Amino acid sequence: MTRATPLQRSTPEAEGIPSSAVLDFIRAVEEPHPHPLDAVQGFMLLRHGRVAAEGWWAPYGPHSPHALHSLSKSFTSTAIGLAVAEGLLTVEDPVLQFFPDAAPANPGENLKAMRVRHLLSMNTGHKEDTTGEVFQDRHLQNLFGVEAHHKANTVGHVFGNEDDNWPRVFLSLPVEYRPGAWFVYNTAATYMLSAILTQLTGESLLDYLRPRLFDPLGIENPAWDTDPRGVNLGGTGLSITTEDIACFGQLYLQQGVWEGRRILPATWVAAATQAISDTRNTRTKPDWAVGYGYQFWRCQRNCYRGDGAFGQYCLVMPEQDAVLAIVGGVRDMQAVLDKVWEHLLPAMQPEALPNDPPVYGALRDRLASLSLPLPQGQPASSAAARGQGKMYRLDPNELQLESLRLDFSGAHQTLVLGNERGEHPIQVGYADWLHGTTNVRGYGAEPVAAGGAWTAEDICEVRICYYKSAFCSTFRFHFTGSRLRLDVTPNVFRGSTATRTLTGHVVD
């Protein structure tokens, strides 16, 4: 991917940050977790508008788009801000006025009182999150314990709502409280903002933002999942690169101005990033209890952010004139922010620092060699490899895998997984990540990388990363005679991250 005007690269010291602080941050986020792939996958740190440090843990890289999950919400808020500036709507407009054909025959007083600003600030008056009702989220588990959530343009099929008019479903639900009185994080509310924009403009949220936001910032080929009628999900489903996230944060840090051109009104930036909703009623972690604006969270240290499940962050630090973009597959999102507050933010100085060639050299080398951990052991050619070339039929299991086979060729091996869609080979590297594509999850030629080793005579471990998403899994094969036990552990999952154990036997 090329950007018309790339962000200027600098060094930490030139931007008032000790290289040692960035090294400390890297070491901190790499501290061992129960699952080795529970990890930050990439980051970009901007100071004074320049890139002070950036790095990605292989197989992740700078050019791969990454699913943002709820960080998508901040982009939807921006679209509403642009539409307000164009006079298409106001935040005081009643939600019902945009959907005359989808409104209930006798709407309650609370629903009639719901305004656009209540959708923006997650104060719709619903007692609980309505997303499951609107999307009919059955929490389907795709292969490796991952929800089938982020395949573009198929979300309606995945969630399987019997009524494909999602605004009608949203408006049919009880609104227990007066809007504005009760905060509840509600992705369906953000979806409604996307639906409103489509009602007003006749185009998708993605198409609306392309000339107004994505093109000016140099964000190429953004992708956004849709409902069955082609409405972008709004609250989730956007995929862009880490640098795209950083540019978006820099736009907000610069009060809506990009390269001397006003993209977004400063009044919207101020409104969207203040604490409008008191979040302490439903959120307890320190950086989730500071308040919520228009699809942005307030943070400790007088900062604000957009964020998404499993470690997607666009963190803006106005007092430090800094932006931190992170993509990841982490289980504890607060822990990542804690490491920012401990290592990065307090190290930022108002003036440039003297060059420190040894430490900067160590940082540069470390950034160039980042990698998610690979299994430690022997290559296939050095192992007893009891399962070599044998086809295993698997007993019925929740991952819907039917068969598997391990084939070896030199230091590399191929894991062949079988399901109802056929056989799906995944190339597995030894001591490195081997890139390829697979349709094992039903997503077409989905990019994947895998690495593995024989950790014992009869145990093979393979780690698999779908590096355009947060999701990675560890496969641990135990061969005993004609029997196989396969333990599959996801790095992150909306449900349980517990290991799934599958069993099978050799097919004669």
C-alpha positions as CSV (number, residue, x, y, z in Angstrom):
1,M,0.0,0.0,0.0
2,T,1.3,3.5,-0.9
3,R,0.2,6.7,0.7
4,A,0.2,9.9,-1.3
5,T,1.9,11.8,1.5
6,P,3.5,9.2,3.8
7,L,3.9,10.0,7.5
8,Q,7.3,11.4,8.1
9,R,9.6,9.0,9.9
10,S,11.8,10.2,12.8
11,T,13.5,8.7,15.9
12,P,12.3,8.6,19.4
13,E,14.9,11.0,20.7
14,A,14.2,13.6,18.0
15,E,10.6,13.6,19.2
16,G,11.5,13.8,22.9
17,I,11.1,10.1,23.8
18,P,14.0,7.9,25.1
19,S,14.5,4.8,23.0
20,S,14.8,3.0,26.3
21,A,11.2,3.8,27.0
22,V,10.0,2.2,23.8
23,L,12.2,-0.9,24.5
24,D,10.6,-1.1,28.0
25,F,7.1,-0.9,26.4
26,I,8.0,-3.7,24.0
27,R,9.4,-5.9,26.8
28,A,6.3,-5.2,28.9
29,V,3.8,-6.2,26.2
30,E,5.8,-9.3,25.5
31,E,5.6,-10.6,29.0
32,P,4.5,-14.2,28.9
33,H,0.8,-15.1,29.0
34,P,-0.9,-18.5,29.4
35,H,-1.5,-18.5,25.7
36,P,1.7,-17.5,23.7
37,L,-0.4,-15.8,21.0
38,D,-2.3,-13.6,23.5
39,A,-0.3,-10.6,22.3
40,V,0.1,-7.2,20.7
41,Q,0.5,-7.7,17.0
42,G,1.7,-4.3,15.9
43,F,2.0,-0.6,16.9
44,M,2.8,2.8,15.6
45,L,3.8,5.7,17.9
46,L,3.4,9.3,16.6
47,R,4.8,12.4,18.3
48,H,4.4,15.9,16.9
49,G,2.9,14.3,13.7
50,R,6.0,12.1,13.0
51,V,6.5,8.4,13.5
52,A,8.8,7.9,16.4
53,A,8.6,4.1,16.5
54,E,6.7,1.4,14.7
55,G,6.8,-2.4,14.7
56,W,4.8,-5.5,13.9
57,W,5.2,-9.0,15.3
58,A,5.6,-11.5,12.5
59,P,3.5,-12.8,10.7
60,Y,1.7,-9.4,11.1
61,G,3.1,-6.5,9.1
62,P,2.5,-2.9,8.1
63,H,0.7,-3.5,4.8
64,S,-1.9,-5.9,6.0
65,P,-5.3,-4.5,6.9
66,H,-6.6,-5.6,10.3
67,A,-10.2,-6.0,11.5
68,L,-10.9,-3.1,13.9
69,H,-14.0,-4.5,15.7
70,S,-15.5,-1.7,17.8
71,L,-12.8,0.8,16.8
72,S,-15.0,1.0,13.7
73,K,-17.4,3.0,15.9
74,S,-15.2,6.1,16.0
75,F,-15.2,6.2,12.2
76,T,-19.0,6.0,12.2
77,S,-19.1,8.9,14.6
78,T,-16.9,10.9,12.3
79,A,-19.3,10.2,9.4
80,I,-22.2,11.6,11.5
81,G,-20.0,14.7,12.3
82,L,-19.4,15.3,8.6
83,A,-23.1,14.8,7.9
84,V,-24.1,17.3,10.6
85,A,-21.6,19.8,9.1
86,E,-23.3,19.3,5.7
87,G,-26.7,20.0,7.2
88,L,-28.1,16.5,6.6
89,L,-29.2,16.1,10.2
90,T,-28.6,17.3,13.8
91,V,-27.8,15.3,16.9
92,E,-31.2,16.4,18.3
93,D,-33.2,14.8,15.5
94,P,-35.5,12.0,16.7
95,V,-34.4,8.5,15.6
96,L,-37.9,7.6,14.6
97,Q,-38.1,10.3,11.9
98,F,-35.5,8.4,9.8
99,F,-37.5,5.2,9.6
100,P,-41.2,5.9,9.1
101,D,-41.7,2.5,7.4
102,A,-39.9,0.6,10.2
103,A,-41.4,2.3,13.2
104,P,-43.8,0.4,15.5
105,A,-47.4,1.4,15.2
106,N,-47.6,2.7,18.7
107,P,-44.1,3.7,19.9
108,G,-43.5,4.2,23.6
109,E,-42.6,7.6,25.0
110,N,-39.0,6.6,25.6
111,L,-38.6,5.5,22.0
112,K,-40.1,8.7,20.8
113,A,-37.6,10.6,23.0
114,M,-34.6,8.9,21.6
115,R,-32.3,11.3,19.6
116,V,-29.3,10.8,17.4
117,R,-27.1,12.0,20.3
118,H,-28.3,9.1,22.4
119,L,-27.2,6.6,19.7
120,L,-23.8,8.4,19.6
121,S,-23.3,8.4,23.4
122,M,-24.7,4.9,24.1
123,N,-27.5,6.4,26.2
124,T,-30.4,5.0,24.2
125,G,-32.4,4.0,27.3
126,H,-32.1,0.3,26.7
127,K,-31.4,-1.6,29.9
128,E,-29.1,-4.1,28.2
129,D,-27.1,-4.3,25.0
130,T,-29.5,-4.9,22.1
131,T,-26.9,-6.1,19.6
132,G,-27.8,-9.8,20.0
133,E,-31.4,-9.1,19.3
134,V,-30.8,-6.9,16.3
135,F,-28.1,-9.0,14.7
136,Q,-29.5,-12.2,16.0
137,D,-25.9,-13.1,17.1
138,R,-26.0,-16.8,17.8
139,H,-22.3,-16.7,18.9
140,L,-21.5,-19.2,16.1
141,Q,-18.1,-20.6,16.5
142,N,-16.1,-21.0,13.4
143,L,-13.0,-23.1,13.2
144,F,-10.5,-22.7,16.0
145,G,-13.2,-21.3,18.4
146,V,-13.4,-18.1,16.5
147,E,-16.7,-16.4,15.8
148,A,-17.7,-16.2,12.1
149,H,-17.9,-12.5,12.4
150,H,-15.8,-10.6,10.0
151,K,-16.4,-11.9,6.5
152,A,-17.3,-8.9,4.3
153,N,-20.9,-8.8,3.1
154,T,-22.1,-12.0,4.8
155,V,-22.9,-10.9,8.3
156,G,-26.6,-11.2,7.7
157,H,-26.1,-14.8,6.8
158,V,-23.9,-15.4,9.8
159,F,-26.2,-13.8,12.3
160,G,-29.2,-15.3,10.5
161,N,-31.8,-12.8,11.6
162,E,-35.2,-13.9,10.3
163,D,-36.1,-10.2,9.7
164,D,-33.4,-8.7,7.5
165,N,-34.8,-5.2,8.3
166,W,-32.5,-4.6,11.2
167,P,-33.7,-1.0,12.0
168,R,-37.2,-2.4,12.4
169,V,-35.9,-5.0,14.9
170,F,-34.0,-2.3,16.8
171,L,-37.1,0.0,17.0
172,S,-39.3,-2.9,18.1
173,L,-37.3,-3.5,21.3
174,P,-38.3,-2.2,24.7
175,V,-36.7,1.0,25.8
176,E,-36.8,0.7,29.6
177,Y,-35.3,4.0,30.6
178,R,-35.6,7.6,29.5
179,P,-32.9,8.1,26.9
180,G,-29.9,9.9,28.4
181,A,-30.3,8.3,31.8
182,W,-28.5,5.0,31.5
183,F,-25.2,4.1,29.7
184,V,-25.0,0.6,28.1
185,Y,-22.5,-0.3,25.4
186,N,-24.6,-1.1,22.4
187,T,-23.1,-1.9,19.0
188,A,-26.6,-2.0,17.5
189,A,-27.0,1.7,18.4
190,T,-23.9,2.4,16.2
191,Y,-25.4,0.3,13.4
192,M,-28.5,2.6,13.5
193,L,-26.2,5.6,12.9
194,S,-25.0,3.9,9.7
195,A,-28.5,3.1,8.7
196,I,-29.5,6.7,9.3
197,L,-26.7,7.9,7.0
198,T,-27.7,5.5,4.3
199,Q,-31.4,6.6,4.6
200,L,-30.2,10.3,4.2
201,T,-27.7,9.8,1.4
202,G,-28.7,6.7,-0.5
203,E,-25.2,5.4,-0.2
204,S,-23.3,3.2,2.2
205,L,-21.3,4.6,5.2
206,L,-18.1,3.3,3.4
207,D,-18.9,5.2,0.2
208,Y,-19.9,8.3,2.1
209,L,-16.6,8.4,4.0
210,R,-14.4,7.5,1.0
211,P,-14.1,11.1,-0.5
212,R,-14.6,12.9,2.8
213,L,-12.2,11.0,5.1
214,F,-10.5,7.9,3.6
215,D,-9.2,9.5,0.4
216,P,-7.8,12.7,2.1
217,L,-6.0,10.6,4.7
218,G,-4.6,8.2,2.1
219,I,-6.6,5.2,3.4
220,E,-6.7,2.9,0.4
221,N,-9.1,-0.1,0.0
222,P,-11.0,0.1,3.3
223,A,-13.5,-2.8,3.7
224,W,-16.6,-2.8,5.9
225,D,-19.0,-5.6,6.6
226,T,-22.7,-5.1,5.8
227,D,-26.1,-6.3,6.9
228,P,-28.3,-8.3,4.4
229,R,-29.5,-5.1,2.8
230,G,-26.0,-3.7,2.2
231,V,-25.9,-1.3,5.2
232,N,-22.4,-1.2,6.7
233,L,-22.5,-2.4,10.3
234,G,-21.1,0.8,11.7
235,G,-20.3,-0.5,15.1
236,T,-17.9,-3.2,13.9
237,G,-16.6,-4.7,10.6
238,L,-14.1,-2.0,9.3
239,S,-10.7,-3.3,8.2
240,I,-7.7,-0.9,7.6
241,T,-4.0,-0.9,8.3
242,T,-2.2,0.2,11.5
243,E,-0.9,3.4,9.7
244,D,-4.4,4.2,8.7
245,I,-5.5,4.1,12.3
246,A,-2.5,6.3,13.2
247,C,-3.5,8.9,10.6
248,F,-7.1,8.9,11.9
249,G,-5.8,9.6,15.4
250,Q,-3.6,12.3,14.1
251,L,-6.5,14.0,12.4
252,Y,-8.3,14.1,15.8
253,L,-5.2,15.3,17.6
254,Q,-5.0,18.2,15.0
255,Q,-8.6,19.1,15.7
256,G,-9.9,17.9,12.3
257,V,-7.2,19.4,10.1
258,W,-5.1,17.3,7.7
259,E,-2.2,18.7,5.7
260,G,-3.6,22.2,6.1
261,R,-7.1,21.3,5.0
262,R,-10.0,21.1,7.4
263,I,-11.6,17.7,7.1
264,L,-13.8,17.7,10.2
265,P,-15.1,20.6,12.3
266,A,-13.2,21.3,15.5
267,T,-16.5,21.6,17.3
268,W,-17.3,18.0,16.4
269,V,-13.9,16.8,17.6
270,A,-14.4,18.5,20.9
271,A,-18.0,17.2,21.3
272,A,-17.1,13.6,20.3
273,T,-14.2,13.3,22.7
274,Q,-15.6,14.7,25.9
275,A,-17.2,12.6,28.6
276,I,-20.9,12.8,27.8
277,S,-22.0,9.5,29.4
278,D,-21.1,8.4,32.9
279,T,-19.9,4.9,32.3
280,R,-19.4,3.8,35.9
281,N,-22.8,2.1,36.0
282,T,-21.7,-0.8,33.7
283,R,-17.9,-0.5,33.4
284,T,-15.4,-1.1,36.2
285,K,-11.9,-1.2,34.6
286,P,-10.1,2.2,35.2
287,D,-9.9,3.2,31.5
288,W,-13.5,2.2,30.9
289,A,-15.0,4.1,33.8
290,V,-13.8,7.6,32.9
291,G,-16.7,8.4,30.5
292,Y,-17.9,8.0,27.0
293,G,-18.4,10.6,24.2
294,Y,-19.6,10.2,20.7
295,Q,-18.2,6.7,20.1
296,F,-14.9,7.6,21.8
297,W,-13.8,6.6,25.3
298,R,-12.2,9.0,27.7
299,C,-9.1,7.6,29.4
300,Q,-7.0,8.2,32.4
301,R,-4.2,10.9,32.0
302,N,-6.6,13.2,30.2
303,C,-6.4,11.1,27.0
304,Y,-9.1,9.6,24.8
305,R,-9.4,6.7,22.4
306,G,-11.4,4.6,20.1
307,D,-10.9,0.9,20.7
308,G,-12.0,-2.5,19.5
309,A,-12.2,-6.0,21.0
310,F,-9.0,-8.0,21.5
311,G,-6.6,-5.0,21.4
312,Q,-7.4,-2.5,18.6
313,Y,-6.6,1.0,19.9
314,C,-6.4,4.5,18.5
315,L,-5.1,6.4,21.6
316,V,-4.8,10.2,21.4
317,M,-2.7,12.0,24.1
318,P,-3.3,15.7,23.5
319,E,-1.1,17.0,26.3
320,Q,1.8,15.0,24.9
321,D,1.0,15.8,21.2
322,A,1.1,12.0,20.6
323,V,-0.9,9.2,19.0
324,L,-0.5,5.5,19.5
325,A,-2.1,3.0,17.2
326,I,-2.1,-0.7,18.2
327,V,-3.5,-3.8,16.7
328,G,-3.6,-7.0,18.7
329,G,-5.1,-10.2,19.9
330,V,-5.1,-9.7,23.7
331,R,-7.4,-10.9,26.3
332,D,-6.8,-8.1,28.8
333,M,-7.1,-4.7,27.1
334,Q,-6.7,-2.7,30.3
335,A,-3.2,-4.3,30.8
336,V,-2.0,-2.9,27.5
337,L,-3.1,0.6,28.4
338,D,-1.5,0.2,31.8
339,K,1.8,-0.4,30.1
340,V,1.4,2.7,28.0
341,W,0.8,4.8,31.2
342,E,3.8,3.2,32.8
343,H,6.4,3.2,30.1
344,L,5.5,5.6,27.2
345,L,3.4,8.5,28.4
346,P,5.6,9.6,31.3
347,A,8.8,9.3,29.3
348,M,7.7,11.9,26.7
349,Q,9.7,15.1,27.2
350,P,8.8,18.6,25.8
351,E,12.1,19.0,23.9
352,A,14.2,16.7,21.7
353,L,16.7,14.5,23.6
354,P,20.3,13.9,22.8
355,N,21.0,11.0,20.5
356,D,21.7,7.7,22.2
357,P,23.2,5.5,19.4
358,P,23.7,2.3,21.4
359,V,20.1,2.2,22.8
360,Y,18.5,3.5,19.6
361,G,20.5,0.8,17.7
362,A,19.2,-1.9,20.1
363,L,15.6,-0.6,19.6
364,R,16.0,-0.5,15.8
365,D,17.3,-4.1,15.8
366,R,14.5,-5.2,18.1
367,L,11.8,-3.6,16.0
368,A,13.2,-5.3,12.9
369,S,13.1,-8.7,14.5
370,L,9.7,-8.8,16.3
371,S,7.8,-12.0,16.0
372,L,5.1,-13.9,17.8
373,P,6.7,-16.9,19.5
374,L,7.0,-20.1,17.6
375,P,6.9,-23.6,19.1
376,Q,10.3,-24.8,20.3
377,G,11.4,-28.3,19.2
378,Q,12.6,-30.3,16.3
379,P,11.7,-30.0,12.6
380,A,9.6,-32.7,11.0
381,S,12.6,-34.3,9.4
382,S,14.3,-34.8,12.8
383,A,11.2,-36.2,14.6
384,A,10.0,-39.7,14.9
385,A,6.8,-38.3,13.4
386,R,4.5,-41.1,14.2
387,G,1.6,-39.4,12.4
388,Q,3.5,-38.9,9.2
389,G,1.2,-39.0,6.1
390,K,-1.6,-40.8,8.0
391,M,-5.2,-39.6,7.5
392,Y,-7.1,-39.2,10.8
393,R,-10.9,-39.3,11.0
394,L,-12.0,-37.0,13.8
395,D,-14.9,-37.8,16.1
396,P,-17.8,-35.2,16.0
397,N,-16.7,-31.9,17.5
398,E,-17.8,-28.3,17.9
399,L,-15.1,-27.0,15.5
400,Q,-16.7,-29.1,12.7
401,L,-13.4,-30.6,11.7
402,E,-13.8,-34.0,10.0
403,S,-10.3,-35.1,9.2
404,L,-6.6,-34.1,9.3
405,R,-3.3,-35.2,7.9
406,L,0.3,-34.1,8.4
407,D,2.6,-34.4,5.4
408,F,6.3,-33.6,5.6
409,S,8.7,-32.2,3.1
410,G,12.2,-31.4,4.4
411,A,12.0,-28.8,7.2
412,H,8.5,-27.8,6.2
413,Q,5.3,-29.6,6.7
414,T,1.7,-29.4,5.5
415,L,-1.3,-29.6,7.8
416,V,-4.3,-30.7,5.8
417,L,-7.6,-30.0,7.5
418,G,-10.9,-31.5,6.3
419,N,-14.4,-30.3,6.8
420,E,-17.7,-30.1,4.9
421,R,-16.1,-27.8,2.3
422,G,-13.3,-30.3,1.5
423,E,-9.6,-30.5,2.3
424,H,-7.6,-27.4,3.1
425,P,-3.8,-27.5,3.2
426,I,-1.9,-25.1,5.4
427,Q,1.9,-24.8,4.9
428,V,3.7,-24.9,8.2
429,G,7.2,-23.4,8.6
430,Y,9.9,-24.5,11.1
431,A,11.6,-21.7,13.0
432,D,9.7,-19.2,10.9
433,W,6.2,-18.2,9.8
434,L,5.2,-19.7,6.4
435,H,2.6,-17.6,4.6
436,G,-0.2,-18.9,2.4
437,T,-3.9,-18.9,2.0
438,T,-6.7,-21.3,3.0
439,N,-10.4,-21.6,2.8
440,V,-10.7,-23.7,5.9
441,R,-12.9,-21.1,7.6
442,G,-15.0,-20.6,4.5
443,Y,-13.7,-17.1,3.7
444,G,-12.2,-17.9,0.3
445,A,-8.5,-17.5,-0.1
446,E,-7.9,-16.1,3.4
447,P,-4.3,-15.1,4.2
448,V,-2.8,-17.4,6.9
449,A,0.6,-18.0,8.4
450,A,1.7,-21.0,10.4
451,G,4.8,-22.3,12.2
452,G,5.4,-25.5,14.1
453,A,7.8,-28.0,15.6
454,W,7.8,-31.4,17.2
455,T,8.1,-30.7,20.9
456,A,8.4,-34.4,21.8
457,E,8.6,-37.7,20.0
458,D,4.9,-38.0,19.6
459,I,3.7,-34.4,20.0
460,C,3.6,-31.8,17.3
461,E,2.6,-28.2,17.9
462,V,1.4,-25.8,15.2
463,R,0.5,-22.1,15.6
464,I,-1.8,-20.6,13.1
465,C,-2.4,-16.8,12.6
466,Y,-5.1,-15.3,10.4
467,Y,-3.0,-12.1,10.2
468,K,-5.7,-9.8,8.8
469,S,-7.6,-10.4,12.1
470,A,-6.8,-10.7,15.8
471,F,-7.3,-14.5,15.7
472,C,-4.6,-17.1,16.2
473,S,-4.7,-20.6,17.5
474,T,-2.4,-23.3,18.8
475,F,-2.9,-26.9,17.6
476,R,-1.2,-29.5,19.7
477,F,-1.3,-33.1,18.3
478,H,-0.7,-36.1,20.5
479,F,-0.1,-39.3,18.6
480,T,-0.7,-42.6,20.5
481,G,-0.7,-45.7,18.3
482,S,-3.7,-45.4,15.9
483,R,-5.3,-42.7,18.1
484,L,-5.0,-38.9,18.0
485,R,-5.8,-36.3,20.6
486,L,-5.9,-32.7,19.2
487,D,-5.9,-29.7,21.6
488,V,-7.0,-26.5,20.0
489,T,-6.6,-23.2,22.0
490,P,-7.6,-19.8,20.6
491,N,-5.7,-16.7,21.7
492,V,-8.9,-14.7,22.0
493,F,-12.6,-15.4,21.7
494,R,-15.8,-13.6,22.8
495,G,-16.8,-16.8,24.7
496,S,-14.5,-19.2,26.5
497,T,-10.9,-19.3,25.5
498,A,-10.6,-22.8,27.0
499,T,-8.8,-25.5,25.1
500,R,-11.1,-27.6,22.9
501,T,-10.0,-31.3,22.8
502,L,-10.8,-33.3,19.7
503,T,-10.1,-37.1,19.2
504,G,-9.7,-39.3,16.2
505,H,-8.2,-42.4,14.7
506,V,-6.2,-43.5,11.7
507,V,-8.2,-44.3,8.6
508,D,-7.0,-47.7,7.3
